[in-house]
Amino acid sequence: MQGAVAHYEDIGPTVLAGMPPTLAQPPRQMARWDDLFAHVESRLQGLRVWRFSWWQHMAELAQFILPYRYHWVITANTMNRGHPVNQSIVDNTATLAMRICASGLSAGLMSPSRPWFRFAPALENFEVDAAARQWMDDTAERVYAVLGGSNFYTEAAQMFQDVSTFGTSPMIIYEDHEDVIRCYLPCAGEYYLATGARLSVDTLYREYTYTVSQIVEWFGLEACPEEVRGFWEQGGAVLEREYVVCHAIEPNFALMSRSNGGRRMNVLPGHFPYREVYWLRGRKGPAPLSLRGFSERPFMVSRWSKTSNDAYGRGPGMDALGDTRQLQLETRRKGAVIDKIAKPPMGAEPELENKPSSILPGEITYINTAGAKKGFWPLYEVNPQAIPALTADLKDVQTRINRAFYTDVFLLITQMEGVQPRNELEIAERKGEKIQQLGPVIELFESEFASPAIQRVVSIMHRRGLLRPPPPSLRGIPVAIEYVSMMKLAQRAAQTAAMERGITVIGGVSAAAQASGAPDPMRIINTDEWTRLYLDQIGFPAKVIYGEDEVAEIDAARMAEKQKQDLMAMVQPAATAAQSLGTVQVGGGQNAVEAMLAAGNA
């Protein structure tokens, strides 16, 4: 399928149930497929060569930290998915530390339980009105609803484990008929990356296995090669037969057509900046499984840190790899020491050979002790003091591993020494000091992953008509994404704690000044701006805060009402006196008011 849509956007049991058992007509030959197939196959091989050293490094990281998120070789029909993969891990300190690091990143950068981004005007010092503020809040709420209704947060939690271990993790965000978006997270060993001239990752190739039924559901029967269609028609056990699916997403640049005299070949129209190709490894077929274009990059890559033009990042798992190797080795040696103390290698007299002998409790071994014979004796005696020494060294190694994964940052309060709890200002200061270590990581994550991901989701929602049109005040005004990361939260916590402490102290001084007749120090504080800044720092919903124009209107209405009440208070005594005079009779059938009016007329 060519264009801006693909068959897999509508996949599901309903689509699979409607798939015909056989295809009436064979698929048509794609004119440019020979040249495109040669290009993607050749580039895949080139990316595999460049990835080789990273591939080996990832294998060691997976062996000792995260074995279930790595594929050594992508091969179909191996039937070994349930094979044990963590025999090399004797002490799982590194795995547990990685989980703490990943959980801390997930909760601090994009937690599903709290707002972690918002929209704001990209122009500095641009004052938005109430309509613009409500539109930005409404757009953010709609994006949150789409993210929460999809598998985004589930895949993001796994992504943080991958990036903490391997330093790199790509995520693909597709449009989806049921959930608006659907996220896919290739594991280490499946994907290949390349960077562009801006040194950002702009190319993703990958290999993975799919069964016959999965291929038919994902691409549609009409796009499948003849061999796959034959297995689908046959049905039964062959539906579980696997194939290696190759996938390429890259910029939509033109290729040279060798089959057409070396002329320029546009794979897709130029208004698509990115293109995507699916095919089966080793089976070209008459056409690709899928060919489509994207209006924006459909994948984003999270990297812990980067070096020059390396496409793959480096993470804390690589820093902790040496200590993790040492931990596994020393743990095994400590076990061997304990085993030799509990069950040492024994020596015996030659006459006991081939005779019943045992060192088990309650067993009897008959030995001739004449001539000062010893019978049984340990050949190698281990000094029991070796165990405390090994234990102490293992603890040091575990501490280094935990520090490599920043567990002291994410478990700051839990591991804080001294009397608990501390005051809020001290906790905020300590947390801010710790989180400064993650500043570069957070900034790189926001620029390389979070911003492209949100922009991708917003574009999908815009195409599907799921967003309200912006108000007139925002037309022509660029809208930026502001993140509320753990670092910004720590900075805001320190700022709000200082604001609370300051207003409390000044309030006390103000009361003392008023009592003594001194000038009120509260007059130097703009309480409206203090309130707005404080509510903004704590993330108070902007839609329930009045704008400055609305506040002015409310103040004017209240002032008019107050003036009306003051006027009524002035008129009320005279009206009351007149009413009283009206009840006083002065004779002649007149009351005091009537008599006064008559005198006035005279």
TIBA-231313 format. One line per 4 residues: number of its first residue (from 0); their letters; for each residue x, y, z of C-alpha. Coordinates in steps of 0.5 Angstrom, whole numbers, padded with zeros to 4 digits. Each point is the difference from the previous one (the first is absolute). Last residue first. Example, Ala and Ser with C-alpha at 12.3 -4.5 7.8 and 13.67 -1.06 7.14 Angstrom:
1 = SA = 0027/-0002/0014 | -0002/-0007/0002
//
This chain:
601 = ANGA = -0095/0157/0104 | 0003/-0006/-0003 | 0005/-0001/0005 | -0005/0000/0005
597 = ALMA = -0004/-0005/-0003 | 0006/-0005/-0001 | 0002/0001/0007 | -0008/-0001/0002
593 = EVAN = 0000/-0006/-0004 | 0007/-0003/0003 | -0003/0001/0007 | -0006/-0004/-0001
589 = QGGG = -0007/0004/-0002 | -0007/-0001/0002 | 0000/0007/0003 | 0004/-0002/0006
585 = VQVT = 0008/-0002/0000 | 0000/-0007/-0001 | 0007/-0004/0000 | 0000/-0006/-0005
581 = GLSQ = 0003/0004/-0006 | 0005/0003/0005 | 0003/-0008/0001 | 0000/-0001/-0008
577 = AATA = 0003/0006/-0001 | 0006/-0002/0005 | 0001/-0007/-0003 | 0000/0003/-0007
573 = APQV = 0006/0005/0003 | 0003/-0005/0003 | 0000/-0005/-0006 | 0003/0005/-0005
569 = MAML = 0007/0000/0002 | 0000/-0008/0001 | -0003/0000/-0007 | 0006/0004/-0003
565 = DQKQ = 0005/-0005/0003 | -0004/-0006/-0003 | 0000/0003/-0006 | 0007/0002/0000
561 = KEAM = 0002/-0007/0002 | -0004/-0003/-0006 | 0004/0004/-0004 | 0007/-0002/0003
557 = RAAD = -0002/-0007/-0001 | -0002/0001/-0007 | 0007/0003/-0001 | 0004/-0005/0003
553 = IEAV = -0004/-0005/-0004 | 0002/0003/-0006 | 0007/0001/0002 | 0001/-0007/0002
549 = EDEG = -0003/-0002/-0007 | 0005/0004/-0003 | 0006/-0003/0004 | -0003/-0007/-0002
545 = YIVK = -0004/-0004/0005 | 0003/-0006/0003 | -0004/-0007/-0001 | 0003/-0001/-0007
541 = APFG = 0007/0000/0002 | 0000/-0006/0005 | 0005/0001/0005 | 0007/-0003/-0001
537 = IQDL = 0003/0002/0006 | 0005/0005/-0004 | -0006/0003/-0003 | -0004/0001/0006
533 = YLRT = 0006/0003/0004 | 0001/0005/-0006 | -0007/0002/-0001 | -0001/0001/0008
529 = WEDT = 0006/0004/0000 | -0002/0004/-0006 | -0006/0002/0004 | 0003/0001/0006
525 = NIIR = 0005/0005/-0003 | 0004/0001/0006 | 0003/0007/0003 | -0006/0002/0003
521 = MPDP = 0000/-0007/0005 | 0006/0004/0004 | -0006/0004/0003 | 0003/0007/0003
517 = AGSA = 0000/0000/0007 | -0006/0002/0005 | 0002/-0005/0005 | -0005/-0005/-0001
513 = QAAA = 0000/0000/-0008 | 0008/-0001/0000 | -0001/-0006/0005 | -0006/-0003/-0005
509 = SVGG = 0005/0002/-0006 | 0006/-0004/0003 | -0004/-0006/0001 | -0003/0000/-0007
505 = IVTI = 0008/0001/-0003 | 0002/-0006/0004 | -0006/-0004/-0003 | 0001/0003/-0007
501 = GREM = 0008/-0002/0000 | -0001/-0007/0002 | -0005/-0001/-0005 | 0004/0003/-0005
497 = AATQ = 0006/-0004/0002 | -0004/-0006/0000 | -0003/0001/-0007 | 0007/0002/-0003
493 = AARQ = 0003/-0007/0003 | -0006/-0004/-0003 | 0001/0004/-0006 | 0007/-0002/-0001
489 = ALKM = -0002/-0008/0002 | -0006/0000/-0005 | 0005/0003/-0005 | 0005/-0006/0001
485 = MSVY = -0006/-0005/0000 | -0003/0002/-0006 | -0005/0005/-0001 | 0001/0001/-0008
481 = EIAV = -0002/0006/-0004 | -0003/-0001/-0007 | 0000/0006/-0005 | -0005/0003/-0004
477 = PIGR = 0001/0005/-0005 | -0004/0006/-0001 | -0003/0001/-0007 | -0007/-0001/0003
473 = LSPP = 0000/0000/0007 | -0005/0006/0002 | -0005/-0003/-0005 | -0001/-0006/0004
469 = PPRL = 0003/-0007/-0002 | -0004/-0005/-0004 | -0002/-0005/0005 | 0004/-0007/-0001
465 = LGRR = -0003/-0007/-0002 | -0001/0001/-0007 | 0004/-0006/-0002 | 0006/0004/-0004
461 = HMIS = 0000/0004/0007 | 0001/-0006/0004 | 0005/-0003/-0004 | 0004/0007/0000
457 = VVRQ = -0001/0000/0007 | 0003/-0007/0002 | 0006/0002/-0005 | 0001/0006/0004
453 = IAPS = 0000/-0003/0006 | 0005/-0006/-0002 | 0005/0005/-0003 | 0000/0005/0006
449 = AFES = 0001/-0006/0005 | 0005/-0004/-0004 | 0006/0004/-0002 | -0001/0007/0003
445 = EFLE = -0003/-0003/0007 | 0004/-0006/0001 | 0007/0005/-0002 | -0002/0005/0005
441 = IVPG = -0002/-0006/0006 | 0007/-0003/-0002 | 0004/0006/0001 | -0004/0002/0006
437 = LQQI = 0001/-0007/0004 | 0006/0002/0004 | -0004/0006/0002 | -0005/-0004/0003
433 = KEGK = 0004/-0001/0006 | 0000/0007/0002 | -0007/0001/-0001 | -0002/-0005/0004
429 = REAI = 0004/0002/0006 | -0002/0007/-0001 | -0008/-0002/0000 | 0001/-0005/0006
425 = ELEN = 0003/0006/0004 | -0005/0005/-0002 | -0006/-0005/0002 | 0003/-0002/0007
421 = RPQV = 0003/-0006/0001 | -0003/-0007/0002 | 0003/-0003/0003 | 0007/0000/0004
417 = GEMQ = 0006/-0001/-0003 | 0002/-0003/-0007 | -0004/0000/-0006 | -0001/-0007/-0004
413 = TILL = -0007/0000/0000 | -0001/0008/-0001 | 0005/0000/-0006 | -0002/-0007/-0003
409 = FVDT = 0000/0003/-0008 | 0007/0003/0001 | 0003/-0005/0004 | -0002/-0005/-0005
405 = YFAR = 0004/0004/-0005 | 0001/-0007/-0004 | 0008/0001/0001 | -0001/0002/0007
401 = NIRT = -0004/-0007/0001 | 0006/-0004/-0004 | 0005/0004/0005 | -0004/-0002/0006
397 = QVDK = 0000/-0008/-0002 | 0007/0000/-0001 | 0001/0003/0007 | -0005/-0005/0003
393 = LDAT = 0004/-0006/-0004 | 0007/0003/0003 | -0003/-0001/0007 | -0003/-0007/-0001
389 = LAPI = 0006/-0002/-0003 | 0004/0002/0006 | -0005/-0003/0005 | 0000/-0006/-0004
385 = AQPN = 0008/-0001/0000 | 0000/0000/0008 | -0003/-0007/-0001 | 0007/-0002/-0002
381 = VEYL = -0001/-0006/-0005 | 0003/-0007/0002 | 0002/-0004/-0006 | 0002/-0008/0001
377 = PWFG = -0006/-0001/0005 | 0002/-0006/0004 | -0003/-0007/0001 | 0003/-0006/0003
373 = KKAG = 0005/0003/0004 | 0005/-0006/0001 | 0004/0000/0007 | 0003/-0006/-0001
369 = ATNI = -0007/-0004/0001 | -0006/0005/-0002 | -0003/-0006/-0005 | -0006/0004/-0003
365 = YTIE = -0008/-0002/0000 | -0004/0006/-0002 | -0007/0001/0003 | -0005/0005/-0002
361 = GPLI = -0004/0004/0004 | 0002/0007/-0003 | 0003/-0001/-0007 | 0008/-0001/-0001
357 = SSPK = -0001/-0007/-0003 | 0004/-0006/-0001 | -0002/-0007/-0003 | 0006/-0004/-0002
353 = NELE = 0003/0001/-0008 | 0006/0003/0003 | 0000/0001/0008 | 0007/-0004/0000
349 = PEAG = 0003/0006/-0004 | -0001/0004/0006 | -0004/0006/-0001 | 0000/0007/-0003
345 = MPPK = -0006/0005/0000 | -0002/0006/-0004 | -0004/0005/0004 | -0007/0000/0001
341 = AIKD = -0003/0006/0005 | 0007/0004/-0001 | 0001/-0002/-0007 | -0007/0002/-0002
337 = IVAG = 0001/0006/0004 | 0006/0002/-0004 | -0003/-0002/-0007 | -0006/0004/0002
333 = KRRT = 0005/0006/0001 | 0003/-0002/-0007 | -0006/0000/-0004 | -0002/0007/0004
329 = ELQL = 0007/0003/-0002 | -0001/-0002/-0008 | -0007/0003/0000 | 0002/0006/0003
325 = QRTD = 0006/0001/-0004 | -0004/0000/-0006 | -0005/0005/0003 | 0005/0004/0002
321 = GLAD = 0003/0000/-0007 | -0007/0001/-0003 | -0002/0006/0004 | 0002/0006/-0005
317 = MGPG = -0003/-0004/-0006 | -0006/-0001/0004 | 0000/0007/0002 | -0001/0002/-0008
313 = RGYA = 0003/0001/-0006 | -0003/0002/-0006 | -0001/-0003/-0007 | 0000/0005/-0007
309 = DNST = 0007/0002/0002 | 0001/0007/-0004 | 0004/0003/0006 | -0001/-0004/0006
305 = KSWR = -0007/-0001/0003 | -0003/0000/0007 | -0006/-0004/0003 | -0003/-0001/-0007
301 = SVMF = -0008/0000/-0002 | -0001/-0001/-0007 | -0007/0003/-0004 | -0004/-0004/-0005
297 = PRES = -0005/0003/-0005 | 0004/0006/-0003 | -0005/0005/-0002 | -0005/0000/-0007
293 = FGRL = 0002/-0008/-0001 | 0000/-0004/-0006 | -0002/-0007/-0002 | 0002/-0006/-0002
289 = SLPA = -0002/-0007/0002 | 0001/-0007/-0001 | 0005/0002/-0006 | -0002/-0002/-0007
285 = PGKR = 0001/-0006/-0004 | 0003/-0005/0005 | 0007/0002/0003 | 0001/-0006/0004
281 = GRLW = 0006/0000/0004 | -0002/0004/0006 | -0007/0001/-0001 | -0002/0008/-0002
277 = YVER = -0003/0006/0004 | 0002/0007/-0003 | -0001/0007/0004 | 0001/0007/-0003
273 = YPFH = 0002/0006/0003 | -0001/0008/-0002 | -0006/-0002/-0004 | -0002/0006/-0004
269 = GPLV = 0005/-0002/-0005 | -0004/-0006/-0003 | 0002/-0007/0001 | 0006/-0004/-0003
265 = NMRR = 0002/0006/-0004 | 0005/-0003/-0005 | 0006/0004/-0003 | 0002/-0004/-0007
261 = GGNS = 0006/-0005/0000 | -0002/-0003/-0006 | -0007/-0003/0002 | 0002/-0006/0004
257 = RSML = 0005/0003/0003 | -0005/0005/0003 | 0004/0005/0005 | -0004/0002/0006
253 = AFNP = -0003/0006/0002 | 0000/0002/0008 | -0006/-0002/0004 | 0003/0001/0007
249 = EIAH = 0000/-0007/0003 | -0004/-0006/0003 | 0002/-0007/-0002 | -0003/-0006/0003
245 = CVVY = 0002/-0008/-0002 | -0005/-0005/0002 | 0004/-0007/0002 | -0006/-0006/-0001
241 = EREL = -0003/-0004/0005 | -0005/-0006/-0001 | -0005/0000/0005 | -0006/0000/-0006
237 = VAGG = 0004/-0006/-0002 | -0004/-0004/0006 | -0007/0001/-0003 | -0001/0004/-0007
233 = QEWF = 0001/-0002/-0007 | -0002/0006/-0003 | 0004/0004/0005 | 0006/-0004/-0002
229 = GRVE = -0001/0001/-0007 | 0000/0007/0001 | 0006/0000/0004 | 0004/-0003/-0006
225 = EPCA = -0004/0004/-0005 | 0003/0007/0003 | -0005/0004/0004 | -0003/0007/-0002
221 = ELGF = -0007/-0003/-0002 | 0000/-0004/0006 | 0000/0006/0005 | 0006/0004/0003
217 = WEVI = 0000/-0001/0007 | -0006/-0006/0000 | 0004/-0004/-0005 | 0006/0001/0003
213 = QSVT = -0002/-0002/0007 | -0004/-0006/-0003 | 0007/-0002/-0003 | 0004/0001/0006
209 = YTYE = 0004/0006/0001 | 0008/0000/0002 | 0004/0007/0001 | 0005/0004/-0004
205 = RYLT = 0001/0007/0000 | 0002/0007/-0003 | -0001/0007/0003 | 0003/0006/-0004
201 = DVSL = -0001/0007/0003 | 0004/0000/0006 | 0003/0007/0002 | 0007/0002/-0002
197 = RAGT = -0003/0006/-0004 | 0003/-0003/-0006 | -0004/-0006/0001 | 0001/-0006/0004
193 = ALYY = -0001/-0008/-0001 | -0003/-0005/0004 | -0001/-0008/0000 | -0005/-0004/0004
189 = EGAC = -0001/-0007/0002 | 0006/-0001/0005 | -0003/0004/0005 | -0008/0000/0001
185 = PLYC = -0004/0003/-0005 | -0006/0004/0003 | -0006/0001/-0003 | -0006/0006/0001
181 = RIVD = -0007/0000/-0002 | -0004/0007/-0001 | -0007/0002/-0001 | -0002/-0006/0005
177 = EHDE = -0005/-0004/-0005 | 0002/0002/-0007 | 0008/0001/0002 | 0005/0005/-0003
173 = YIIM = 0007/-0003/0001 | 0005/0002/0005 | 0007/-0003/0000 | 0004/0000/0006
169 = PSTG = 0008/-0001/0000 | 0004/-0001/0006 | 0008/0001/0001 | 0004/0000/0006
165 = FTSV = 0000/-0007/0001 | -0002/-0001/0007 | -0003/0006/0002 | -0003/0001/-0007
161 = DQFM = -0003/-0007/0000 | -0003/0001/0007 | -0003/0007/-0002 | -0003/-0003/-0006
157 = QAAE = -0003/-0005/0004 | -0004/0005/0004 | -0001/0004/-0007 | -0004/-0006/-0003
153 = TYFN = -0005/0000/0005 | -0001/0007/0000 | -0001/0000/-0007 | -0005/-0006/0000
149 = SGGL = -0006/0005/-0002 | -0005/0003/0004 | 0005/0004/0004 | 0003/0003/-0005
145 = VAYV = -0006/0002/-0004 | -0003/0003/0007 | 0006/0003/0001 | 0000/0003/-0007
141 = REAT = -0007/0003/0001 | 0002/0003/0007 | 0005/0003/-0003 | -0004/0003/-0006
137 = DDMW = -0005/0002/0006 | 0005/0004/0004 | 0003/0003/-0007 | -0007/0002/-0002
133 = QRAA = -0002/0003/0007 | 0006/0004/0000 | -0001/0003/-0007 | -0007/0002/0002
129 = ADVE = 0002/0003/0007 | 0005/0005/-0004 | 0007/-0002/-0001 | 0006/0005/0002
125 = FNEL = 0006/-0001/-0004 | 0006/0002/0004 | 0004/-0005/-0004 | -0003/-0003/-0007
121 = APAF = -0001/-0008/0001 | -0007/0001/0003 | -0001/-0005/0005 | -0002/-0008/-0001
117 = RFWP = 0000/-0004/0006 | 0005/-0006/0002 | 0000/-0005/0006 | -0007/0000/0003
113 = RSPS = 0000/-0006/0005 | -0002/-0007/0001 | 0002/-0002/-0007 | 0007/0002/0002
109 = MLGA = 0004/0002/-0006 | 0007/0003/0003 | 0001/-0001/0007 | -0005/-0006/0001
105 = SLGS = 0003/-0004/-0006 | 0007/0002/0002 | 0000/-0002/0007 | -0003/-0007/-0003
101 = ACIR = 0006/-0001/-0004 | 0005/0002/0005 | -0004/-0005/0005 | 0000/-0005/-0005
97 = MALT = 0007/0001/-0002 | 0002/-0001/0007 | -0004/-0007/0001 | 0004/-0002/-0007
93 = ATND = 0007/0002/0003 | -0002/-0003/0007 | -0002/-0007/-0003 | 0006/-0004/0003
89 = VISQ = 0001/-0007/-0004 | -0002/0003/-0007 | 0003/-0004/-0005 | -0005/-0005/-0001
85 = NVPH = -0005/0005/-0002 | -0003/-0002/-0006 | -0004/-0006/0001 | -0003/-0003/-0007
81 = GRNM = -0007/0002/0000 | 0000/0003/-0007 | 0004/-0005/-0003 | -0004/-0003/-0006
77 = TNAT = 0006/0002/-0005 | -0006/0001/-0005 | 0003/0007/-0003 | 0007/0003/0002
73 = IVWH = 0002/0007/0002 | 0007/-0001/0003 | 0002/0002/0007 | -0007/0002/0002
69 = YRYP = 0000/0005/0007 | -0006/0002/0005 | 0000/-0006/0004 | 0007/0000/0002
65 = LIFQ = 0000/0006/0004 | 0006/0001/0004 | 0006/-0005/0000 | -0001/-0003/-0007
61 = ALEA = -0004/0006/-0003 | 0005/0004/0001 | 0005/-0005/-0003 | -0004/0000/-0006
57 = MHQW = -0001/0007/0000 | 0008/0001/-0001 | 0000/-0005/-0006 | -0006/0003/-0003
53 = WSFR = 0004/0007/0001 | 0006/-0003/-0004 | -0004/-0002/-0005 | -0005/0006/-0002
49 = WVRL = 0005/0002/-0005 | -0001/-0006/-0004 | -0007/-0001/0001 | -0001/0007/-0003
45 = GQLR = 0003/-0002/-0006 | -0004/-0006/-0001 | -0006/0003/0001 | 0002/0006/-0005
41 = SEVH = 0001/-0006/-0005 | -0007/-0003/0001 | -0003/0007/0000 | 0003/0002/-0006
37 = AFLD = 0000/-0007/-0004 | -0008/0000/0002 | -0001/0007/-0003 | 0003/-0001/-0006
33 = DWRA = -0004/-0007/-0002 | -0006/0004/0003 | -0001/0005/-0004 | -0005/-0002/-0005
29 = MQRP = -0004/-0004/0005 | -0003/-0007/-0002 | -0007/-0001/0001 | -0003/-0005/0005
25 = PQAL = -0003/-0006/-0002 | -0007/0000/-0001 | -0006/-0004/0004 | 0004/0000/0006
21 = TPPM = -0002/-0006/0005 | -0003/-0001/0007 | -0003/0007/-0001 | 0002/0005/0006
17 = GALV = -0006/0002/0004 | 0002/-0003/0006 | 0007/0003/0000 | -0003/0007/0000
13 = TPGI = -0005/-0002/0006 | 0006/-0003/0004 | 0004/0006/-0001 | 0004/0005/-0005
9 = DEYH = -0003/0006/-0003 | 0007/0004/0000 | 0003/-0006/-0002 | -0003/0001/-0007
5 = AVAG = 0004/0006/-0001 | -0001/0008/-0002 | 0003/0006/-0003 | 0002/-0003/-0006
1 = QM = 0002/-0007/-0003 | -0003/-0007/0002
//
